Amino acid sequence: MTDSILDKALEFLGRPSESGAEADGDNTVNNAIVHNNKRNVVDSAVEAPPTIKKNPLRVTNNYEQLAENALLQANLELASDFPELIFQDGGVARVIEWLESVDGVALDIETYGTAKRKENRSKEALSLVRGNIRLVQLSAGSTSYMLDAALLSTEAVRTVLDRLAKLGRPLYLHNAIFDLPRLLHRYGVDLIDEDIRDTMILSRLLRAGQWDQETKEDGSVYPSPKRHGIAEVLFREIGIKIPKDTDHRWEKPLTTDRLRYASDDVAHLESLYHDLLAKVKKDGLLPAYKVIRSVYPIYMRQQARGVPFDAGLYNEMYGKLEEALEVLESRLREHVPEHPDEDGEWVWRNYNKPENKCGRNGILRALALAGTPLPNTQKNTRLVYIRKYEGAPFLTALDQYLKYADLAGNTRGWLDLYYEGGRLYPNVQFFSQVTGRSAYQGPPLQNFMKDIDLPGLEKKSFRDCIRAPEGHQIVKADYSAQELRILAHVTGDERLIGAFLAQAQGGKDPHLLVGEKIAGKELEKGTEEGKAFRKAGKRVNYGFSYGAGWKTYRDSVYKDTAELISEKQAKQEKWAFEEAWPEVHTWQQAFGDRAGHEPEAWYTTSFLGRRRYVGRSKDGRPNYCDRLNGPIQQGGADQLYMALSKMLDDPLPGVHVIITTHDEIVLECPREIADEAKGWLVHHMGEAIRETIGEELATKDCAEVTVGSSWGN
């Protein structure tokens, strides 16, 4: 390193340069973070809490080693163009003084992973426990400060955030559920209960289901759902265009492009928020926004708290899964035909077409050579052809292998990416679905296979690994036939409403009643015949609730079960549904079939007044089935959020919401209050039913609750 770079580094550190001249840079430090510059500037003078990890980019010990650090050198060269880039503790006082002068602050963070492979590095960057924070951006007015967490001490960054919390300023973010739990995890500063103003939530509420017209490379135009990334939302709503992204290599030295990208992420958030809020008010969506905003902290705390996780059981189950896969693979090798190419080797999960060069080692080619050609390797296709080629050993072995190879892929690496201190931290995607529901990624909790049919894993699920710690229990409740109840209310079908009332008194449920229409006779509850036709009735109720025709229904049955029912049976089952619930059928014809000219034809409205725009059918009209399922599935999300809001208004100390999936709420609580939590949860879920679809349908069995040691138990 040149002497000039070394002198500049020493000047920033507040130490005399080698020439003996005193550094004239401002080295004033806030009293709360008095820091000894003889220690490395990236080490904290105060011992960090044991749960806070050190930044892997930091260097240690002497000044020359620090000055030679590539991160510091890059920042020194950028400092004149970016005076708001803060990478020495002495600059923190300036940030705090600025915070005290502004009325609101936009906030964002940039995270990174350290893996060598890009795919793994991206997963690490998104992980709460494996991701590292490189920048913390704060913006108000025309000023955007960027705190370089790789070079600042932990205590310096913590002090800025702590001051921000104490000031109580409104905070503007885009996807706060990513930023705030990670700041809490890394620095121990809790901003979750502040006045959070999230532009992504507003965009998802305002534009739910709306489509853009995008152009392909060949010039053709195709519809695409509106996206909610910061660049798309800024341009769409207020006409500000920023670069969509950089290389996101935040573990590397900062560059002009990276800093401009980081600044753009926060500079316009306050203006964007007020623009979106005005549009939400204009469209009558403010009541919905208030409820959604009220429950947002529950989901941010889910992200910050994670779920209790039995790592030992997970390792045991995953080990048995791998053992079973080895057995299944050995069966494959017993029956697979010899590869026709001298240097060829079959790749079990290569699904390319045999006629393509990249498919020469693929499984479709192997199947064809085995005398069981398949058009594709989808699950339903495999099942149909297993029946067609009865006794085909290679195809049968392949079906079993692929089924559990997918499960292994979905459950691989949880401990590496998402586990810490006895808890798993999946990424919570709040209000992310077009219906308004929330979901999870990495891992996707809502998609866990419930029953595994393998030696040593019979009737088990990876849900069993979400296990309460000693002295605690899991309380789980879900709405019973939630969508059918909403359908009964929306359509006013007296027979369907009556079926739920009868069921609550011990009578036949809606599925068995439809099963009787299929059977053409009365059926007894609990008998083998009754169970079989009830199962068929359940399939019919959910298959035809959203307006499917008999052809679509038959295709759906085939896709789900590989059972190819006849045209006559599909028509008969459609008739059974219409006969059982005549007012549902009338509503479907009236509500679903819109020409597209009516102002309200292109969206459906939920109980809270949320709008969901529906897709276009081939003839350009609003999609028939989307219009029918819109108010039902939106209503289900509303009921869940309303129940959570009521729980917030009537808190039960010691109880934490750890999961919500579809129609289900899962709690973690001390064992001694589990029964109280059970009653509390069911009460508020029932109240949400009463307020949305009425007393008649809020029967005592409208929410079913269980208490156990694990989510799967």
Phi and psi in degrees as a GROMACS rama.xvg file:
@    title "Ramachandran Plot"
@    xaxis  label "Phi"
@    yaxis  label "Psi"
@TYPE xy
-71.5685  159.262  THR-2
-61.255  -34.7274  ASP-3
-65.4693  -40.185  SER-4
-66.1372  -42.167  ILE-5
-63.2482  -44.2883  LEU-6
-60.2563  -41.9964  ASP-7
-64.5576  -40.2247  LYS-8
-62.9541  -44.7084  ALA-9
-65.589  -33.4766  LEU-10
-62.602  -44.1044  GLU-11
-65.3869  -29.2961  PHE-12
-81.7129  -8.87548  LEU-13
77.9364  24.5231  GLY-14
-113.361  143.56  ARG-15
-54.7078  140.507  PRO-16
-73.4934  171.013  SER-17
-63.7888  -23.7163  GLU-18
-77.4792  -7.73171  SER-19
95.5641  -9.43768  GLY-20
-73.0016  140.597  ALA-21
-73.8512  139.078  GLU-22
-69.0974  134.056  ALA-23
-102.262  8.10714  ASP-24
-71.5548  149.963  GLY-25
-69.0037  120.445  ASP-26
-118.396  24.7247  ASN-27
-65.2868  137.627  THR-28
-126.11  138.387  VAL-29
-59.147  139.56  ASN-30
-56.7923  -28.0132  ASN-31
-71.1804  -16.5951  ALA-32
-129.617  38.7375  ILE-33
-50.7103  124.805  VAL-34
-130.493  132.978  HIS-35
-84.7898  109.972  ASN-36
-70.216  -7.96976  ASN-37
-75.2738  -16.5135  LYS-38
-87.568  162.533  ARG-39
-57.4512  134.979  ASN-40
-62.7705  -18.2744  VAL-41
-94.5173  1.48166  VAL-42
-100.116  145.24  ASP-43
-82.9274  140.954  SER-44
-74.4882  -19.0322  ALA-45
-108.973  135.374  VAL-46
-60.5763  127.685  GLU-47
-74.2022  150.499  ALA-48
-56.6089  149.892  PRO-49
-61.9522  -21.4972  PRO-50
-82.6026  -8.62802  THR-51
-95.5834  122.654  ILE-52
-89.5284  155.817  LYS-53
-79.0733  150.834  LYS-54
-73.0042  127.973  ASN-55
-68.0845  -11.7227  PRO-56
-88.1432  -7.02094  LEU-57
-75.642  148.089  ARG-58
-110.326  172.903  VAL-59
-134.119  165.001  THR-60
74.9882  -108.044  ASN-61
-89.6111  163.27  ASN-62
-63.8092  -41.1742  TYR-63
-63.1175  -40.1771  GLU-64
-63.1318  -40.0972  GLN-65
-67.2904  -44.6862  LEU-66
-62.4879  -31.9279  ALA-67
-78.7563  -10.6967  GLU-68
-62.2055  131.728  ASN-69
-64.5704  -32.4516  ALA-70
-65.299  -44.5785  LEU-71
-66.7497  -42.8055  LEU-72
-58.9961  -44.0058  GLN-73
-61.9524  -41.6567  ALA-74
-66.4317  -38.2662  ASN-75
-61.671  -38.2449  LEU-76
-74.3106  -23.3112  GLU-77
-91.124  -13.7975  LEU-78
-58.5054  -38.442  ALA-79
-68.917  -34.1009  SER-80
-83.6188  -22.8578  ASP-81
-129.347  74.9618  PHE-82
-65.1329  -17.17  PRO-83
-89.96  6.7563  GLU-84
-81.1851  114.792  LEU-85
-106.289  115.547  ILE-86
-135.652  12.3826  PHE-87
-132.66  144.551  GLN-88
-58.8712  -28.7995  ASP-89
-63.4849  -22.9156  GLY-90
-80.2441  -8.86163  GLY-91
-66.7773  -34.7694  VAL-92
-58.1348  -37.0017  ALA-93
-65.1691  -38.0588  ARG-94
-66.1593  -43.3069  VAL-95
-65.7063  -40.4175  ILE-96
-61.0061  -39.9736  GLU-97
-67.1643  -42.1295  TRP-98
-56.5536  -39.334  LEU-99
-70.9178  -11.866  GLU-100
-100.832  -6.0085  SER-101
-110.655  158.626  VAL-102
-92.0444  -23.2242  ASP-103
-155.427  157.581  GLY-104
-134.344  130.714  VAL-105
-87.573  142.013  ALA-106
-137.508  143.26  LEU-107
-156.531  160.85  ASP-108
-133.436  156.899  ILE-109
-119.121  130.966  GLU-110
-120.799  163.464  THR-111
-149.946  160.876  TYR-112
-114.512  169.212  GLY-113
-117.479  5.60897  THR-114
-66.196  157.423  ALA-115
-75.7104  -41.3047  LYS-116
-79.5107  139.618  ARG-117
-59.3086  -44.1326  LYS-118
-59.6097  -46.2484  GLU-119
-69.5507  -35.8218  ASN-120
-62.8313  -39.6677  ARG-121
-66.8921  -40.7009  SER-122
-63.0318  -41.9635  LYS-123
-62.6148  -41.4356  GLU-124
-61.029  -32.9913  ALA-125
-86.7071  -12.1297  LEU-126
-79.1169  135.552  SER-127
-65.2288  -36.0945  LEU-128
-94.1975  -21.1747  VAL-129
-106.043  -19.6334  ARG-130
-73.7735  143.451  GLY-131
-110.314  141.639  ASN-132
-89.2311  124.11  ILE-133
-97.5587  -49.3181  ARG-134
-123.377  144.203  LEU-135
-118.593  115.508  VAL-136
-102.4  134.5  GLN-137
-129.738  131.142  LEU-138
-141.226  143.309  SER-139
-158.69  137.081  ALA-140
61.6063  -128.592  GLY-141
-99.9689  8.68574  SER-142
-111.747  132.063  THR-143
-131.752  109.203  SER-144
-86.3837  142.973  TYR-145
-127.299  113.034  MET-146
-90.5984  119.499  LEU-147
-85.7086  97.5016  ASP-148
-67.9089  -14.2763  ALA-149
-75.3022  -23.73  ALA-150
-115.365  -24.7528  LEU-151
-76.5204  153.656  LEU-152
-71.3072  154.573  SER-153
-56.2862  -42.0714  THR-154
-66.2237  -32.8174  GLU-155
-65.6296  -48.0637  ALA-156
-65.2243  -42.1581  VAL-157
-59.8712  -38.4064  ARG-158
-65.3255  -40.3377  THR-159
-62.5696  -47.0456  VAL-160
-66.1352  -38.8278  LEU-161
-64.3428  -40.1419  ASP-162
-65.4269  -38.3984  ARG-163
-60.8458  -41.759  LEU-164
-64.5569  -42.0678  ALA-165
-70.7528  -28.3165  LYS-166
-72.7861  -26.2098  LEU-167
67.0869  32.3934  GLY-168
-75.9694  150.536  ARG-169
-58.9279  139.401  PRO-170
-115.199  125.638  LEU-171
-103.713  122.658  TYR-172
-139.122  162.417  LEU-173
-118.887  102.205  HIS-174
76.2795  60.5692  ASN-175
-60.6053  -25.3354  ALA-176
-66.572  -17.102  ILE-177
-83.2263  -46.0469  PHE-178
-77.3782  -51.1494  ASP-179
-68.6074  -43.1043  LEU-180
-62.4079  -32.0798  PRO-181
-72.9975  -35.8158  ARG-182
-66.9087  -38.1186  LEU-183
-64.4391  -43.6337  LEU-184
-66.2378  -39.7108  HIS-185
-83.0413  -41.2679  ARG-186
-116.067  -5.28664  TYR-187
73.5005  17.4246  GLY-188
-106.533  124.888  VAL-189
-98.8318  109.45  ASP-190
-109.742  5.26142  LEU-191
-64.5345  -35.1045  ILE-192
-92.058  10.5566  ASP-193
-74.4528  -179.716  GLU-194
-76.8665  85.2675  ASP-195
-87.9167  127.303  ILE-196
-122.863  98.3402  ARG-197
-101.953  116.448  ASP-198
-73.0772  -25.7735  THR-199
-68.5226  -40.5687  MET-200
-62.3265  -43.7571  ILE-201
-62.8968  -41.2126  LEU-202
-64.3478  -44.0373  SER-203
-63.5735  -36.5772  ARG-204
-69.589  -45.879  LEU-205
-71.1192  -37.3685  LEU-206
-112.209  22.4847  ARG-207
-57.2289  116.579  ALA-208
84.2905  -4.84407  GLY-209
-70.7903  154.55  GLN-210
-121.483  149.775  TRP-211
-108.215  159.569  ASP-212
-99.7257  117.694  GLN-213
-113.239  155.651  GLU-214
-110.357  129.399  THR-215
-79.3697  172.303  LYS-216
-61.8148  -29.54  GLU-217
-83.9371  2.81051  ASP-218
93.783  -9.77885  GLY-219
-74.4476  151.63  SER-220
-106.996  139.775  VAL-221
-141.738  150.455  TYR-222
-77.2955  143.402  PRO-223
-142.65  136.396  SER-224
-58.5594  141.594  PRO-225
-61.9301  134.536  LYS-226
-93.9925  162.632  ARG-227
-123.562  17.9944  HIS-228
-65.7002  158.356  GLY-229
-60.0763  -40.4117  ILE-230
-64.942  -44.7075  ALA-231
-63.8682  -43.1232  GLU-232
-68.9287  -42.4104  VAL-233
-59.3674  -45.57  LEU-234
-69.8728  -41.176  PHE-235
-67.1463  -41.6644  ARG-236
-90.5184  -42.3935  GLU-237
-127.331  11.0956  ILE-238
72.2361  19.4921  GLY-239
-97.6298  124.508  ILE-240
-105.222  124.051  LYS-241
-126.081  158.244  ILE-242
-57.1901  136.396  PRO-243
-64.607  -38.7456  LYS-244
-166.379  173.401  ASP-245
-116.273  -159.395  THR-246
-79.0588  -7.41183  ASP-247
58.9285  26.5772  HIS-248
-89.5205  69.3911  ARG-249
-74.4435  -7.97297  TRP-250
-80.8372  -10.7601  GLU-251
-93.6242  168.753  LYS-252
-55.7454  143.186  PRO-253
-67.6468  151.408  LEU-254
-130.174  169.732  THR-255
-58.8985  -44.3197  THR-256
-63.2382  -42.169  ASP-257
-64.9293  -41.3079  ARG-258
-69.6954  -37.7817  LEU-259
-65.451  -39.98  ARG-260
-61.2227  -46.0566  TYR-261
-62.6415  -39.542  ALA-262
-67.8217  -41.8461  SER-263
-61.0424  -31.3122  ASP-264
-61.3588  -26.8553  ASP-265
-117.581  -20.1053  VAL-266
-61.8755  -28.8956  ALA-267
-113.443  9.91787  HIS-268
-64.9379  -40.193  LEU-269
-64.7974  -45.3171  GLU-270
-61.9497  -41.6184  SER-271
-62.8055  -42.4088  LEU-272
-58.7256  -49.7103  TYR-273
-67.3387  -33.4505  HIS-274
-65.1745  -47.9006  ASP-275
-64.1543  -41.7778  LEU-276
-62.201  -40.4282  LEU-277
-61.9851  -39.872  ALA-278
-69.4596  -37.8483  LYS-279
-62.9451  -43.3418  VAL-280
-62.6842  -44.3718  LYS-281
-60.3045  -37.0792  LYS-282
-85.8735  6.13779  ASP-283
72.7929  25.6623  GLY-284
-98.8187  3.62644  LEU-285
-62.8211  -41.889  LEU-286
-57.8953  -40.9578  PRO-287
-64.9037  -42.5272  ALA-288
-61.1633  -38.4218  TYR-289
-63.2199  -41.4373  LYS-290
-67.5246  -46.5337  VAL-291
-62.443  -43.2211  ILE-292
-65.0378  -34.2925  ARG-293
-65.9894  -32.3973  SER-294
-93.9953  -6.76879  VAL-295
-53.7217  -43.5394  TYR-296
-59.2122  -29.6857  PRO-297
-59.6316  -43.2648  ILE-298
-74.4433  -34.9013  TYR-299
-65.5355  -35.3877  MET-300
-73.7808  -30.5242  ARG-301
-57.0967  -46.0465  GLN-302
-63.4327  -42.0368  GLN-303
-73.7135  -33.5612  ALA-304
-87.5629  -32.5436  ARG-305
71.1319  -170.79  GLY-306
-121.555  144.379  VAL-307
-64.5306  134.901  PRO-308
-138.182  130.408  PHE-309
-90.568  93.6286  ASP-310
-65.5263  -34.3627  ALA-311
-63.1242  -45.1574  GLY-312
-65.3617  -40.0064  LEU-313
-59.6733  -47.8357  TYR-314
-60.9929  -40.5058  ASN-315
-63.4896  -46.1682  GLU-316
-67.1526  -42.8963  MET-317
-67.3335  -35.4573  TYR-318
-62.344  -43.3506  GLY-319
-66.7436  -35.0441  LYS-320
-63.9938  -42.7198  LEU-321
-64.8225  -40.5874  GLU-322
-61.1374  -43.9267  GLU-323
-63.8757  -37.859  ALA-324
-65.8039  -35.5393  LEU-325
-62.9995  -41.1597  GLU-326
-64.497  -44.7827  VAL-327
-64.1099  -37.3083  LEU-328
-68.9522  -36.2072  GLU-329
-64.6597  -34.8031  SER-330
-66.2248  -38.5785  ARG-331
-58.3477  -46.7602  LEU-332
-65.5787  -28.1608  ARG-333
-66.4311  -33.6238  GLU-334
-109.862  -10.3723  HIS-335
-69.448  139.481  VAL-336
-68.4879  156.098  PRO-337
-63.4909  138.907  GLU-338
-68.6202  131.209  HIS-339
-73.4422  -16.9298  PRO-340
-95.6971  141.196  ASP-341
-59.4572  -40.5069  GLU-342
-103.118  13.4311  ASP-343
-80.5275  150.978  GLY-344
-145.914  126.209  GLU-345
-64.8814  138.095  TRP-346
-116.78  111.625  VAL-347
-61.4016  -27.3899  TRP-348
-112.218  28.5734  ARG-349
-95.932  109.416  ASN-350
-103.621  14.5074  TYR-351
-68.9689  152.997  ASN-352
-63.8131  141.927  LYS-353
-60.1397  -30.9214  PRO-354
-73.6669  -15.5735  GLU-355
-84.5172  146.171  ASN-356
-58.3201  -38.798  LYS-357
-73.3078  -5.65739  CYS-358
-102.93  10.698  GLY-359
-68.1507  -24.7424  ARG-360
-103.398  9.68644  ASN-361
-80.4956  164.833  GLY-362
-73.6247  -26.746  ILE-363
-65.8675  -35.8823  LEU-364
-67.4035  -41.3967  ARG-365
-63.3469  -40.5294  ALA-366
-63.6238  -42.1862  LEU-367
-62.6119  -42.774  ALA-368
-66.6546  -26.1763  LEU-369
-81.2718  -1.92272  ALA-370
85.8697  13.712  GLY-371
-129.555  66.0055  THR-372
-66.0949  136.737  PRO-373
-121.947  146.153  LEU-374
-72.0579  -27.7748  PRO-375
-159.304  177.552  ASN-376
-110.771  21.0844  THR-377
-62.3325  153.318  GLN-378
-56.0279  -48.0457  LYS-379
-66.6128  -34.4438  ASN-380
-64.4049  -43.4514  THR-381
-59.7585  -43.0387  ARG-382
-66.1074  -41.7054  LEU-383
-62.2828  -43.6922  VAL-384
-75.9696  -23.4426  TYR-385
-62.7368  -39.6762  ILE-386
-69.7624  -38.568  ARG-387
-66.1556  -45.6863  LYS-388
-100.909  62.9968  TYR-389
-55.3429  128.25  GLU-390
87.5084  5.25288  GLY-391
-71.5955  105.245  ALA-392
-68.2802  -38.5651  PRO-393
-66.8214  -44.9063  PHE-394
-63.6246  -41.7745  LEU-395
-63.3565  -44.5194  THR-396
-65.1526  -38.4072  ALA-397
-64.2342  -41.5024  LEU-398
-59.2542  -46.6218  ASP-399
-64.5844  -42.2018  GLN-400
-62.637  -48.4121  TYR-401
-65.2941  -36.8412  LEU-402
-57.5022  -46.7042  LYS-403
-90.9698  -17.5317  TYR-404
-67.3117  -37.4034  ALA-405
-63.4725  -42.236  ASP-406
-62.6177  -42.1519  LEU-407
-62.9814  -40.4854  ALA-408
-63.9555  -38.2713  GLY-409
-73.2928  -22.1882  ASN-410
-110.256  3.04599  THR-411
-74.6311  140.867  ARG-412
78.1583  13.5029  GLY-413
-60.7119  -43.4446  TRP-414
-68.5702  -32.6076  LEU-415
-69.9222  -36.6147  ASP-416
-103.251  -33.13  LEU-417
-125.564  3.15263  TYR-418
-110.367  139.557  TYR-419
-163.2  130.368  GLU-420
57.9652  39.3139  GLY-421
83.7551  7.00932  GLY-422
-134.196  150.569  ARG-423
-105.298  139.154  LEU-424
-120.484  79.1414  TYR-425
-68.9972  154.074  PRO-426
-78.8729  120.721  ASN-427
-89.0488  124.771  VAL-428
-106.61  90.6267  GLN-429
-76.6361  134.834  PHE-430
51.7798  41.8047  PHE-431
-100.032  -16.0249  SER-432
-90.7792  156.292  GLN-433
-61.9636  -26.0297  VAL-434
-76.2928  -14.6911  THR-435
100.92  -5.55609  GLY-436
-72.7146  163.736  ARG-437
-104.887  165.026  SER-438
-149.511  -179.392  ALA-439
-132.057  144.776  TYR-440
-131.803  146.09  GLN-441
57.9369  69.191  GLY-442
-88.2244  160.687  PRO-443
-81.2334  88.8975  PRO-444
-56.867  -33.6777  LEU-445
-69.7523  -11.7387  GLN-446
-112.849  16.5278  ASN-447
-60.8032  134.262  PHE-448
-68.3114  126.772  MET-449
-80.739  -35.7761  LYS-450
-128.63  126.415  ASP-451
-106.626  127.926  ILE-452
-106.739  70.739  ASP-453
-135.571  152.494  LEU-454
-54.4498  126.213  PRO-455
86.1337  -9.97518  GLY-456
-125.401  16.9362  LEU-457
-58.4318  132.251  GLU-458
61.0377  21.1723  LYS-459
-102.731  164.421  LYS-460
-147.279  152  SER-461
-68.4264  -8.81429  PHE-462
-61.1441  -29.4188  ARG-463
-61.5207  -23.6008  ASP-464
-74.5057  -19.9297  CYS-465
-82.0952  92.8992  ILE-466
-125.468  134.495  ARG-467
-64.0431  142.417  ALA-468
-69.4151  171.131  PRO-469
-53.3348  131.702  GLU-470
84.2189  3.23682  GLY-471
-125.104  167.348  HIS-472
-140.61  162.766  GLN-473
-102.135  129.503  ILE-474
-114.225  123.834  VAL-475
-126.206  131.129  LYS-476
-135.264  141.443  ALA-477
-136.401  154.948  ASP-478
-72.7434  135.945  TYR-479
-86.1487  119.814  SER-480
48.874  47.0836  ALA-481
-55.3287  -48.5691  GLN-482
-69.5671  -34.8565  GLU-483
-67.4327  -36.8806  LEU-484
-63.9717  -44.0452  ARG-485
-64.0878  -39.5535  ILE-486
-60.2731  -42.5618  LEU-487
-60.0025  -41.9384  ALA-488
-69.3895  -48.2931  HIS-489
-62.4085  -39.2727  VAL-490
-88.3624  -18.0174  THR-491
68.4577  24.6322  GLY-492
-71.9276  110.145  ASP-493
-65.2204  -34.5857  GLU-494
-66.5839  -42.0047  ARG-495
-69.2195  -40.6286  LEU-496
-61.6115  -43.6451  ILE-497
-62.4277  -33.8887  GLY-498
-63.5848  -40.435  ALA-499
-68.408  -37.0919  PHE-500
-64.3014  -42.1309  LEU-501
-66.3116  -40.509  ALA-502
-59.6385  -41.2347  GLN-503
-64.4356  -22.6338  ALA-504
-98.2299  14.005  GLN-505
94.4075  6.91249  GLY-506
-85.8284  -166.658  GLY-507
-77.4382  140.376  LYS-508
-87.4931  169.805  ASP-509
-58.0019  -30.9897  PRO-510
-70.5193  -40.9228  HIS-511
-68.9085  -34.8398  LEU-512
-65.352  -40.0172  LEU-513
-69.348  -36.9276  VAL-514
-57.626  -35.3372  GLY-515
-67.0078  -36.1745  GLU-516
-64.5586  -37.9117  LYS-517
-68.27  -43.0165  ILE-518
-73.0595  -25.6178  ALA-519
77.3838  22.2798  GLY-520
-162.804  167.176  LYS-521
-73.0745  148.572  GLU-522
-127.277  152.434  LEU-523
-95.5215  135.597  GLU-524
-62.449  139.634  LYS-525
84.8733  -12.7415  GLY-526
-77.1852  162.672  THR-527
-61.8005  -40.1164  GLU-528
-66.0656  -43.1244  GLU-529
-62.2482  -41.5934  GLY-530
-63.338  -41.9983  LYS-531
-64.0292  -46.0254  ALA-532
-75.3187  -28.1492  PHE-533
-63.4143  -41.1405  ARG-534
-60.5286  -41.8401  LYS-535
-65.6264  -39.3721  ALA-536
-64.4765  -37.9041  GLY-537
-63.9358  -43.1975  LYS-538
-60.4732  -40.1108  ARG-539
-68.2998  -45.3551  VAL-540
-58.4807  -46.0981  ASN-541
-81.1902  -22.2459  TYR-542
-75.5361  -31.4614  GLY-543
-110.992  -1.04266  PHE-544
-61.4477  -29.6642  SER-545
-108.916  27.4088  TYR-546
86.2946  13.9792  GLY-547
-63.4688  142.355  ALA-548
-81.8978  173.713  GLY-549
-65.5777  -32.5455  TRP-550
-67.3607  -46.0037  LYS-551
-61.8384  -40.762  THR-552
-61.8852  -45.6781  TYR-553
-62.3813  -41.4729  ARG-554
-63.6089  -37.7393  ASP-555
-66.6298  -42.0308  SER-556
-61.4253  -42.8076  VAL-557
-62.3374  -43.7431  TYR-558
-64.5977  -39.0259  LYS-559
-81.2686  -35.1128  ASP-560
-124.206  -8.57008  THR-561
66.6068  13.6974  ALA-562
-90.3459  121.222  GLU-563
-97.105  93.6377  LEU-564
-79.6605  156.709  ILE-565
-76.727  162.834  SER-566
-59.5528  -41.5512  GLU-567
-61.5468  -44.3262  LYS-568
-66.644  -41.7051  GLN-569
-61.65  -42.7012  ALA-570
-66.5371  -39.2867  LYS-571
-63.4439  -40.079  GLN-572
-72.5205  -32.2397  GLU-573
-66.1301  -42.0406  LYS-574
-61.1798  -41.0379  TRP-575
-59.8123  -40.7892  ALA-576
-64.033  -46.2095  PHE-577
-67.948  -34.0466  GLU-578
-70.371  -39.1218  GLU-579
-70.2479  -40.8743  ALA-580
-127.265  75.1767  TRP-581
-64.1334  -34.1634  PRO-582
-74.9024  -26.529  GLU-583
-63.935  -44.5059  VAL-584
-63.0867  -41.3537  HIS-585
-62.5519  -43.024  THR-586
-63.3313  -41.4853  TRP-587
-57.833  -44.0377  GLN-588
-68.3036  -37.1068  GLN-589
-80.096  -43.5619  ALA-590
-84.1971  -36.9852  PHE-591
-77.7982  -33.1898  GLY-592
-91.9109  89.2632  ASP-593
-116.249  142.446  ARG-594
-77.2857  -18.2742  ALA-595
101.422  -2.2586  GLY-596
-86.2793  -27.4906  HIS-597
-70.0942  140.288  GLU-598
-56.1327  -35.1197  PRO-599
-91.5792  6.81211  GLU-600
-69.9368  -25.2546  ALA-601
-93.0422  2.82768  TRP-602
-147.168  157.04  TYR-603
-112.866  159.088  THR-604
-121.851  137.924  THR-605
-91.5196  178.278  SER-606
-58.4048  -36.5103  PHE-607
-85.0217  0.0318098  LEU-608
88.9266  9.55481  GLY-609
-70.1614  141.257  ARG-610
-101.022  138.218  ARG-611
-123.867  114.979  ARG-612
-77.3199  139.669  TYR-613
-104.087  162.296  VAL-614
-77.5224  174.055  GLY-615
-100.625  139.254  ARG-616
-83.3237  177.43  SER-617
-61.8176  -29.9444  LYS-618
-89.1781  8.57797  ASP-619
89.1045  0.177235  GLY-620
-89.8239  165.436  ARG-621
-57.9449  138.876  PRO-622
-62.8022  125.08  ASN-623
-59.2552  -51.7422  TYR-624
-69.4153  -35.0976  CYS-625
-61.6191  -39.7288  ASP-626
-64.8214  -34.581  ARG-627
-77.5733  -38.029  LEU-628
-85.5234  -16.4526  ASN-629
-52.2992  -61.442  GLY-630
-65.4849  -25.7506  PRO-631
-73.8123  -53.3994  ILE-632
-72.1117  -34.3784  GLN-633
-61.1351  -42.2872  GLN-634
-61.7006  -37.2154  GLY-635
-62.2073  -41.921  GLY-636
-64.5229  -41.5611  ALA-637
-58.6623  -44.9675  ASP-638
-60.8534  -40.2367  GLN-639
-64.8554  -46.8765  LEU-640
-66.1701  -36.117  TYR-641
-66.3398  -39.767  MET-642
-62.4142  -43.9592  ALA-643
-63.8079  -38.7131  LEU-644
-63.1719  -40.0718  SER-645
-66.461  -36.5025  LYS-646
-64.893  -35.4182  MET-647
-66.5841  -37.9549  LEU-648
-72.6808  -19.1127  ASP-649
-130.795  67.2952  ASP-650
-66.2248  148.14  PRO-651
-115.993  105.707  LEU-652
-55.6236  140.163  PRO-653
89.3191  -4.66919  GLY-654
-104.155  135.164  VAL-655
-127.653  132.31  HIS-656
-78.956  120.839  VAL-657
-110.968  -20.9861  ILE-658
-150.015  140.989  ILE-659
-134.44  123.666  THR-660
-133.47  128.957  THR-661
53.8447  -103.144  HIS-662
-112.453  25.948  ASP-663
-125.873  141.001  GLU-664
-124.179  131.407  ILE-665
-120.581  130.83  VAL-666
-115.059  155.991  LEU-667
-122.245  130.288  GLU-668
-154.794  162.04  CYS-669
-60.6475  145.748  PRO-670
-56.2121  -37.8565  ARG-671
-69.6043  -16.4037  GLU-672
-114.812  15.293  ILE-673
-61.708  -42.5975  ALA-674
-65.4251  -39.6429  ASP-675
-64.1169  -42.2851  GLU-676
-63.9359  -37.1011  ALA-677
-59.1675  -50.5187  LYS-678
-65.5449  -39.4696  GLY-679
-62.4935  -43.6032  TRP-680
-65.8865  -49.2789  LEU-681
-64.3281  -37.5632  VAL-682
-59.3059  -49.2378  HIS-683
-73.4399  -31.1899  HIS-684
-65.8349  -39.3937  MET-685
-66.2445  -37.2993  GLY-686
-62.0064  -38.6872  GLU-687
-63.7342  -35.9196  ALA-688
-64.3565  -46.4797  ILE-689
-58.6424  -42.3479  ARG-690
-74.6559  -19.4358  GLU-691
-103.989  -43.4642  THR-692
-123.415  5.16077  ILE-693
97.4413  163.399  GLY-694
-62.1301  -38.5932  GLU-695
-56.7729  -41.3674  GLU-696
-91.1151  -6.36287  LEU-697
-88.8341  55.4374  ALA-698
-69.7461  165.864  THR-699
-62.1541  -20.6949  LYS-700
-102.98  18.1527  ASP-701
-70.7968  -19.6117  CYS-702
-133.499  130.528  ALA-703
-109.609  132.645  GLU-704
-128.29  142.775  VAL-705
-135.18  156.13  THR-706
-125.729  134.101  VAL-707
-161.571  -175.873  GLY-708
-83.0722  -21.0931  SER-709
-140.574  168.051  SER-710
-65.9725  -36.1409  TRP-711
-80.7933  -15.0778  GLY-712
